[in-house]
Amino acid sequence: MREQFGVLALGQCGGNIGKEFDDLGYTTVYVNTSQEDLSTIKGTHKIHIPGADGVAKDRKKVLQLASDHIGDIVDKITTLLPQKYIICMFSASGGTGSGLSVPLMAYLAQIGRVCIPAIVLPNDEQESAKAAENSYNACVEIMGIKNLGATFLLDNIKYDKFAINSRFARELDSFITLKNTSMYGNIDKAERKQVLSCPGIAVIGRSSKAKSTAPEIVESLHNGIYAEISSKTAYYLAISTSNKSLDTNSISKEFSGIYDVFSGISESTSLAVVTGLQWPQKRILKFKNKFEETVKNMNGGNFIQDFAPLEPLKGLSFTREQVTPTNPRDLLMTLLNG
């Protein structure tokens, strides 16, 4: 089923993850403002924003640079990625991916594509206040996009960031290409697409054949590469396991309010996917708090007299009346100008 999913890799971070999917056989399009970053990628499909030589983590600058070319950029993306399902990957803390992802995903969702965001969150204990500011603003804006699919928050506070890239690619690919051929149950293609089309936060848990009990599978969901699960309410649970006697109800009880469960039997590892979770508000607010505290300290030391208030770019409540799918530049300019 790989051929039914395209990959849109934005910025340097997105490009690094995109290479993992590219190697697995997914059609991958790389978009960047930096020719240097694109030159490190061996992929076939690359789009450079004309006139740009990087944006130095400036989310607004990438919108300004792309504003005169957004129609051509979107045309190239939709031509190279005709698939309905688009895995869109980028860093929340950077400039190119963090800024450009919002109008691109909003537009793609409007024309009927199912965008599955894979957003890398920085380790806020190590990254700068600017990275925290970008991360907070990007997350707030993305929460406002209608009709997104499942959103994966890859959390650099958990593991080495490059290890996270390859692990996420393997985990999501394992679910997309899942093969259950058992009389005891199967998760078919339609069910997997339905799970990945569900709005809200998603996590994947994976455990070995020897560790396929309910508690161990639940632990794998909580202790993976994703941002901490902050709610018990979810929409879908899909679980493929080698344990034929596994009681899936004992796992779904971990997430009260599960709407539906899809289960299948595999020969080796156990794989569980939960979608429709709420955004981790405390994790997102940590970015806001770090930025505001830094600004407060800098102003107190008279380093900088005037900081712009921490406020995400406006204009995310797009409707078909406000922005037509044939004019993506209007969408971008609405976002840029608020």
C-alpha beads as a LAMMPS data file, in Angstrom:
LAMMPS data file: protein, C-alpha beads

338 atoms
337 bonds

1 atom types
1 bond types

-500.0 500.0 xlo xhi
-500.0 500.0 ylo yhi
-500.0 500.0 zlo zhi

Masses

1 110.0

Atoms # bond

1 1 1 0.000 0.000 0.000
2 1 1 3.058 2.276 -0.045
3 1 1 2.100 3.540 -3.495
4 1 1 -1.049 5.134 -2.038
5 1 1 0.936 7.355 0.342
6 1 1 3.117 10.276 -0.709
7 1 1 5.693 12.024 1.458
8 1 1 6.159 15.796 1.667
9 1 1 9.425 16.631 3.432
10 1 1 9.749 20.283 4.447
11 1 1 12.961 21.927 5.614
12 1 1 16.155 20.239 6.750
13 1 1 14.556 18.175 9.508
14 1 1 11.737 17.055 7.234
15 1 1 14.300 16.143 4.615
16 1 1 16.174 13.927 7.061
17 1 1 13.019 11.977 7.880
18 1 1 11.951 12.025 4.246
19 1 1 15.125 10.196 3.245
20 1 1 14.099 7.326 5.510
21 1 1 10.765 7.000 3.698
22 1 1 12.434 7.516 0.319
23 1 1 14.681 4.545 1.054
24 1 1 11.603 2.456 1.850
25 1 1 10.128 3.168 -1.578
26 1 1 7.739 6.070 -0.940
27 1 1 7.489 8.860 -3.498
28 1 1 9.069 11.768 -1.616
29 1 1 9.135 15.472 -2.450
30 1 1 11.648 17.704 -0.661
31 1 1 10.908 21.424 -0.250
32 1 1 13.455 23.829 1.206
33 1 1 14.627 27.432 1.192
34 1 1 18.251 26.284 1.399
35 1 1 20.061 24.887 -1.619
36 1 1 22.757 23.632 0.754
37 1 1 20.239 21.477 2.590
38 1 1 18.792 20.137 -0.653
39 1 1 22.274 19.299 -1.942
40 1 1 22.700 16.780 0.891
41 1 1 19.693 14.794 -0.345
42 1 1 19.954 12.191 -3.089
43 1 1 16.228 12.207 -3.739
44 1 1 14.775 12.802 -7.191
45 1 1 12.069 15.353 -6.442
46 1 1 13.378 18.601 -4.957
47 1 1 11.763 22.039 -4.856
48 1 1 13.754 25.122 -3.910
49 1 1 11.877 28.298 -3.005
50 1 1 13.091 30.831 -5.624
51 1 1 15.265 33.626 -4.287
52 1 1 15.761 31.997 -0.903
53 1 1 19.037 31.045 0.749
54 1 1 17.550 29.883 4.052
55 1 1 15.349 31.751 6.513
56 1 1 17.259 31.447 9.825
57 1 1 14.218 30.098 11.714
58 1 1 12.039 33.010 10.562
59 1 1 8.584 31.511 9.937
60 1 1 7.157 34.719 8.519
61 1 1 10.054 35.146 6.106
62 1 1 9.383 31.805 4.429
63 1 1 5.786 32.867 3.773
64 1 1 6.995 36.126 2.264
65 1 1 9.511 34.328 0.057
66 1 1 6.951 31.769 -1.069
67 1 1 4.109 34.242 -1.646
68 1 1 4.979 34.999 -5.279
69 1 1 5.598 31.358 -6.145
70 1 1 3.078 29.444 -4.047
71 1 1 0.942 28.534 -7.068
72 1 1 3.893 26.935 -8.871
73 1 1 5.043 25.233 -5.656
74 1 1 1.609 23.725 -5.035
75 1 1 1.296 22.644 -8.687
76 1 1 4.626 20.830 -8.490
77 1 1 3.732 19.160 -5.216
78 1 1 0.310 17.957 -6.348
79 1 1 1.730 16.747 -9.669
80 1 1 4.584 14.826 -8.073
81 1 1 2.350 13.566 -5.250
82 1 1 -1.002 12.567 -6.769
83 1 1 -1.720 10.257 -3.835
84 1 1 -4.691 10.992 -1.588
85 1 1 -2.657 10.362 1.578
86 1 1 0.264 12.737 2.193
87 1 1 2.654 12.255 5.115
88 1 1 3.896 15.794 5.788
89 1 1 7.034 15.965 7.943
90 1 1 8.881 18.926 9.402
91 1 1 10.347 20.443 12.536
92 1 1 8.150 22.687 14.643
93 1 1 11.164 24.713 15.765
94 1 1 12.702 25.681 12.432
95 1 1 11.697 28.227 9.822
96 1 1 10.990 26.583 6.469
97 1 1 9.006 23.540 7.539
98 1 1 7.428 25.175 10.572
99 1 1 6.139 28.108 8.551
100 1 1 5.364 26.607 5.156
101 1 1 3.650 23.488 6.480
102 1 1 0.615 25.407 7.690
103 1 1 -0.647 26.883 4.393
104 1 1 0.401 23.808 2.410
105 1 1 -1.469 21.363 4.637
106 1 1 -4.491 23.654 4.897
107 1 1 -4.655 23.863 1.107
108 1 1 -4.100 20.162 0.515
109 1 1 -6.843 19.357 3.029
110 1 1 -9.205 21.678 1.175
111 1 1 -8.708 19.851 -2.122
112 1 1 -9.460 16.485 -0.554
113 1 1 -6.027 15.181 0.385
114 1 1 -5.532 13.520 3.752
115 1 1 -2.480 15.147 5.344
116 1 1 -0.785 13.100 8.054
117 1 1 1.579 15.499 9.871
118 1 1 4.760 14.179 11.465
119 1 1 5.965 17.095 13.578
120 1 1 9.307 17.031 15.352
121 1 1 9.235 18.781 18.732
122 1 1 12.565 20.103 20.045
123 1 1 14.155 19.228 23.327
124 1 1 13.164 22.457 25.037
125 1 1 15.822 21.958 27.688
126 1 1 18.539 22.220 25.044
127 1 1 17.049 24.345 22.257
128 1 1 16.834 28.133 22.101
129 1 1 13.965 30.420 23.061
130 1 1 13.463 31.105 19.350
131 1 1 12.976 27.394 18.729
132 1 1 10.457 27.307 21.580
133 1 1 8.591 30.302 20.146
134 1 1 8.381 28.688 16.702
135 1 1 7.245 25.383 18.158
136 1 1 4.447 26.941 20.167
137 1 1 3.198 29.055 17.267
138 1 1 3.368 26.201 14.771
139 1 1 1.445 23.825 17.027
140 1 1 -1.268 26.386 17.765
141 1 1 -1.725 27.086 14.054
142 1 1 -1.796 23.419 13.087
143 1 1 -4.455 22.742 15.732
144 1 1 -6.637 25.171 13.786
145 1 1 -6.405 23.406 10.409
146 1 1 -9.569 21.534 9.581
147 1 1 -9.675 18.020 8.123
148 1 1 -6.135 16.942 8.936
149 1 1 -5.432 13.263 9.398
150 1 1 -3.625 11.646 12.322
151 1 1 -0.852 13.868 13.734
152 1 1 2.339 12.315 15.072
153 1 1 4.416 14.403 17.477
154 1 1 7.987 13.084 17.429
155 1 1 9.585 14.268 20.633
156 1 1 13.325 14.899 20.665
157 1 1 13.252 14.954 24.437
158 1 1 12.759 11.166 24.298
159 1 1 15.630 9.874 22.128
160 1 1 18.419 10.858 19.762
161 1 1 16.774 12.762 16.925
162 1 1 18.311 10.698 14.139
163 1 1 17.279 7.476 15.839
164 1 1 13.758 8.875 16.059
165 1 1 13.707 9.539 12.311
166 1 1 14.456 5.970 11.293
167 1 1 12.301 4.453 13.999
168 1 1 9.260 6.516 13.016
169 1 1 9.668 5.576 9.361
170 1 1 9.858 1.874 10.251
171 1 1 6.896 2.026 12.619
172 1 1 4.546 3.904 10.302
173 1 1 5.634 1.831 7.306
174 1 1 4.980 -1.346 9.290
175 1 1 1.397 -0.235 9.824
176 1 1 0.836 0.955 6.264
177 1 1 2.186 -2.301 4.796
178 1 1 0.717 -4.549 7.491
179 1 1 -0.073 -8.056 6.308
180 1 1 -2.521 -10.054 8.386
181 1 1 -3.685 -13.306 6.845
182 1 1 -5.199 -15.096 9.764
183 1 1 -8.580 -16.666 10.305
184 1 1 -8.474 -15.052 13.764
185 1 1 -8.645 -11.526 12.375
186 1 1 -7.124 -9.025 9.945
187 1 1 -6.736 -5.252 9.739
188 1 1 -7.517 -4.535 6.109
189 1 1 -6.412 -1.579 3.968
190 1 1 -9.629 0.363 4.429
191 1 1 -9.349 0.105 8.197
192 1 1 -5.725 1.267 8.197
193 1 1 -6.617 4.257 6.019
194 1 1 -9.512 5.080 8.329
195 1 1 -7.250 4.993 11.379
196 1 1 -4.688 7.299 9.736
197 1 1 -7.401 9.670 8.510
198 1 1 -8.645 10.328 12.032
199 1 1 -7.935 13.883 13.299
200 1 1 -6.061 14.342 16.535
201 1 1 -2.815 13.051 17.968
202 1 1 -1.569 9.561 17.144
203 1 1 0.983 7.209 18.692
204 1 1 2.442 3.863 17.667
205 1 1 3.609 1.149 20.014
206 1 1 5.687 -1.822 18.956
207 1 1 6.770 -4.838 20.987
208 1 1 8.472 -8.144 20.288
209 1 1 6.703 -11.476 20.056
210 1 1 8.007 -12.293 23.517
211 1 1 6.480 -9.088 24.898
212 1 1 2.947 -9.173 23.559
213 1 1 0.928 -9.039 26.727
214 1 1 -1.553 -6.223 27.253
215 1 1 0.571 -4.369 29.872
216 1 1 3.658 -4.555 27.640
217 1 1 1.777 -3.243 24.609
218 1 1 0.338 -0.385 26.667
219 1 1 3.831 0.411 27.927
220 1 1 5.133 0.553 24.345
221 1 1 2.478 3.143 23.507
222 1 1 3.498 5.352 26.415
223 1 1 7.274 4.936 26.181
224 1 1 7.847 5.350 22.472
225 1 1 9.274 8.246 20.470
226 1 1 6.133 10.367 20.667
227 1 1 5.129 13.231 22.932
228 1 1 3.645 12.104 26.205
229 1 1 0.026 11.013 25.981
230 1 1 -1.947 13.590 27.919
231 1 1 -5.483 12.261 27.599
232 1 1 -7.298 9.001 28.096
233 1 1 -9.812 9.726 25.359
234 1 1 -9.044 8.390 21.890
235 1 1 -11.008 7.429 18.790
236 1 1 -9.402 4.386 17.166
237 1 1 -7.233 1.548 18.375
238 1 1 -5.677 -0.738 15.792
239 1 1 -3.669 -3.663 17.092
240 1 1 -1.893 -6.451 15.282
241 1 1 -0.422 -9.042 17.600
242 1 1 1.094 -12.508 17.599
243 1 1 -0.740 -13.250 20.834
244 1 1 -3.961 -14.969 19.769
245 1 1 -5.280 -14.946 23.332
246 1 1 -4.716 -11.229 23.871
247 1 1 -7.734 -9.427 25.295
248 1 1 -7.844 -6.173 23.302
249 1 1 -10.449 -4.818 25.711
250 1 1 -7.766 -4.634 28.382
251 1 1 -5.804 -2.290 26.098
252 1 1 -8.751 -0.184 24.976
253 1 1 -9.637 0.370 28.644
254 1 1 -6.384 2.300 28.924
255 1 1 -8.004 4.848 26.602
256 1 1 -11.528 5.461 27.775
257 1 1 -13.870 6.539 25.051
258 1 1 -12.403 4.391 22.251
259 1 1 -14.909 4.548 19.406
260 1 1 -13.749 1.483 17.508
261 1 1 -11.103 -1.224 17.650
262 1 1 -9.515 -3.015 14.699
263 1 1 -7.516 -6.128 15.480
264 1 1 -5.511 -8.699 13.570
265 1 1 -3.068 -11.527 14.105
266 1 1 0.545 -11.304 12.969
267 1 1 3.334 -13.855 12.990
268 1 1 6.005 -11.795 14.717
269 1 1 5.859 -8.436 16.496
270 1 1 2.892 -6.672 18.017
271 1 1 1.976 -3.279 16.598
272 1 1 -0.581 -0.938 18.150
273 1 1 -1.766 2.411 16.775
274 1 1 -3.979 4.842 18.676
275 1 1 -5.458 7.897 16.938
276 1 1 -7.833 10.674 17.924
277 1 1 -5.989 11.635 21.090
278 1 1 -6.018 15.206 22.375
279 1 1 -3.045 17.498 21.885
280 1 1 -0.614 17.488 24.850
281 1 1 -1.383 20.944 26.137
282 1 1 1.224 20.918 28.931
283 1 1 3.975 19.947 26.490
284 1 1 3.005 22.745 24.093
285 1 1 2.723 25.333 26.870
286 1 1 6.280 24.542 27.982
287 1 1 7.463 26.156 24.735
288 1 1 5.401 29.269 25.416
289 1 1 6.651 29.505 28.985
290 1 1 10.287 29.160 27.966
291 1 1 10.046 31.914 25.387
292 1 1 8.156 34.301 27.639
293 1 1 10.543 33.712 30.539
294 1 1 13.533 34.395 28.279
295 1 1 11.995 37.603 26.967
296 1 1 11.222 38.708 30.522
297 1 1 14.822 38.130 31.601
298 1 1 16.234 39.900 28.548
299 1 1 14.011 42.905 29.009
300 1 1 14.912 42.996 32.694
301 1 1 18.567 43.158 31.708
302 1 1 17.865 45.896 29.143
303 1 1 19.225 43.740 26.311
304 1 1 16.225 44.274 24.072
305 1 1 13.622 46.931 24.653
306 1 1 10.815 45.777 22.416
307 1 1 9.801 42.165 21.736
308 1 1 6.774 41.318 19.646
309 1 1 4.165 39.523 21.754
310 1 1 4.087 35.762 21.504
311 1 1 1.208 35.243 19.147
312 1 1 0.841 32.765 16.297
313 1 1 0.248 33.995 12.779
314 1 1 -3.460 34.508 12.283
315 1 1 -6.008 33.415 9.725
316 1 1 -6.341 29.669 10.197
317 1 1 -10.104 29.310 10.138
318 1 1 -10.219 28.933 6.370
319 1 1 -13.498 28.075 4.714
320 1 1 -14.224 27.324 1.092
321 1 1 -15.948 30.695 0.874
322 1 1 -12.869 32.559 2.130
323 1 1 -10.296 30.738 0.016
324 1 1 -10.919 28.798 -3.152
325 1 1 -8.864 25.666 -3.770
326 1 1 -7.761 27.115 -7.116
327 1 1 -5.977 30.034 -5.466
328 1 1 -3.509 28.852 -2.810
329 1 1 -1.791 32.256 -2.774
330 1 1 -4.903 33.783 -1.193
331 1 1 -4.645 31.229 1.592
332 1 1 -0.992 31.998 2.205
333 1 1 -1.562 35.766 2.172
334 1 1 -4.476 35.434 4.580
335 1 1 -2.153 33.610 6.948
336 1 1 0.673 36.099 6.441
337 1 1 -1.398 39.243 6.847
338 1 1 -3.805 37.997 9.517

Bonds

1 1 1 2
2 1 2 3
3 1 3 4
4 1 4 5
5 1 5 6
6 1 6 7
7 1 7 8
8 1 8 9
9 1 9 10
10 1 10 11
11 1 11 12
12 1 12 13
13 1 13 14
14 1 14 15
15 1 15 16
16 1 16 17
17 1 17 18
18 1 18 19
19 1 19 20
20 1 20 21
21 1 21 22
22 1 22 23
23 1 23 24
24 1 24 25
25 1 25 26
26 1 26 27
27 1 27 28
28 1 28 29
29 1 29 30
30 1 30 31
31 1 31 32
32 1 32 33
33 1 33 34
34 1 34 35
35 1 35 36
36 1 36 37
37 1 37 38
38 1 38 39
39 1 39 40
40 1 40 41
41 1 41 42
42 1 42 43
43 1 43 44
44 1 44 45
45 1 45 46
46 1 46 47
47 1 47 48
48 1 48 49
49 1 49 50
50 1 50 51
51 1 51 52
52 1 52 53
53 1 53 54
54 1 54 55
55 1 55 56
56 1 56 57
57 1 57 58
58 1 58 59
59 1 59 60
60 1 60 61
61 1 61 62
62 1 62 63
63 1 63 64
64 1 64 65
65 1 65 66
66 1 66 67
67 1 67 68
68 1 68 69
69 1 69 70
70 1 70 71
71 1 71 72
72 1 72 73
73 1 73 74
74 1 74 75
75 1 75 76
76 1 76 77
77 1 77 78
78 1 78 79
79 1 79 80
80 1 80 81
81 1 81 82
82 1 82 83
83 1 83 84
84 1 84 85
85 1 85 86
86 1 86 87
87 1 87 88
88 1 88 89
89 1 89 90
90 1 90 91
91 1 91 92
92 1 92 93
93 1 93 94
94 1 94 95
95 1 95 96
96 1 96 97
97 1 97 98
98 1 98 99
99 1 99 100
100 1 100 101
101 1 101 102
102 1 102 103
103 1 103 104
104 1 104 105
105 1 105 106
106 1 106 107
107 1 107 108
108 1 108 109
109 1 109 110
110 1 110 111
111 1 111 112
112 1 112 113
113 1 113 114
114 1 114 115
115 1 115 116
116 1 116 117
117 1 117 118
118 1 118 119
119 1 119 120
120 1 120 121
121 1 121 122
122 1 122 123
123 1 123 124
124 1 124 125
125 1 125 126
126 1 126 127
127 1 127 128
128 1 128 129
129 1 129 130
130 1 130 131
131 1 131 132
132 1 132 133
133 1 133 134
134 1 134 135
135 1 135 136
136 1 136 137
137 1 137 138
138 1 138 139
139 1 139 140
140 1 140 141
141 1 141 142
142 1 142 143
143 1 143 144
144 1 144 145
145 1 145 146
146 1 146 147
147 1 147 148
148 1 148 149
149 1 149 150
150 1 150 151
151 1 151 152
152 1 152 153
153 1 153 154
154 1 154 155
155 1 155 156
156 1 156 157
157 1 157 158
158 1 158 159
159 1 159 160
160 1 160 161
161 1 161 162
162 1 162 163
163 1 163 164
164 1 164 165
165 1 165 166
166 1 166 167
167 1 167 168
168 1 168 169
169 1 169 170
170 1 170 171
171 1 171 172
172 1 172 173
173 1 173 174
174 1 174 175
175 1 175 176
176 1 176 177
177 1 177 178
178 1 178 179
179 1 179 180
180 1 180 181
181 1 181 182
182 1 182 183
183 1 183 184
184 1 184 185
185 1 185 186
186 1 186 187
187 1 187 188
188 1 188 189
189 1 189 190
190 1 190 191
191 1 191 192
192 1 192 193
193 1 193 194
194 1 194 195
195 1 195 196
196 1 196 197
197 1 197 198
198 1 198 199
199 1 199 200
200 1 200 201
201 1 201 202
202 1 202 203
203 1 203 204
204 1 204 205
205 1 205 206
206 1 206 207
207 1 207 208
208 1 208 209
209 1 209 210
210 1 210 211
211 1 211 212
212 1 212 213
213 1 213 214
214 1 214 215
215 1 215 216
216 1 216 217
217 1 217 218
218 1 218 219
219 1 219 220
220 1 220 221
221 1 221 222
222 1 222 223
223 1 223 224
224 1 224 225
225 1 225 226
226 1 226 227
227 1 227 228
228 1 228 229
229 1 229 230
230 1 230 231
231 1 231 232
232 1 232 233
233 1 233 234
234 1 234 235
235 1 235 236
236 1 236 237
237 1 237 238
238 1 238 239
239 1 239 240
240 1 240 241
241 1 241 242
242 1 242 243
243 1 243 244
244 1 244 245
245 1 245 246
246 1 246 247
247 1 247 248
248 1 248 249
249 1 249 250
250 1 250 251
251 1 251 252
252 1 252 253
253 1 253 254
254 1 254 255
255 1 255 256
256 1 256 257
257 1 257 258
258 1 258 259
259 1 259 260
260 1 260 261
261 1 261 262
262 1 262 263
263 1 263 264
264 1 264 265
265 1 265 266
266 1 266 267
267 1 267 268
268 1 268 269
269 1 269 270
270 1 270 271
271 1 271 272
272 1 272 273
273 1 273 274
274 1 274 275
275 1 275 276
276 1 276 277
277 1 277 278
278 1 278 279
279 1 279 280
280 1 280 281
281 1 281 282
282 1 282 283
283 1 283 284
284 1 284 285
285 1 285 286
286 1 286 287
287 1 287 288
288 1 288 289
289 1 289 290
290 1 290 291
291 1 291 292
292 1 292 293
293 1 293 294
294 1 294 295
295 1 295 296
296 1 296 297
297 1 297 298
298 1 298 299
299 1 299 300
300 1 300 301
301 1 301 302
302 1 302 303
303 1 303 304
304 1 304 305
305 1 305 306
306 1 306 307
307 1 307 308
308 1 308 309
309 1 309 310
310 1 310 311
311 1 311 312
312 1 312 313
313 1 313 314
314 1 314 315
315 1 315 316
316 1 316 317
317 1 317 318
318 1 318 319
319 1 319 320
320 1 320 321
321 1 321 322
322 1 322 323
323 1 323 324
324 1 324 325
325 1 325 326
326 1 326 327
327 1 327 328
328 1 328 329
329 1 329 330
330 1 330 331
331 1 331 332
332 1 332 333
333 1 333 334
334 1 334 335
335 1 335 336
336 1 336 337
337 1 337 338
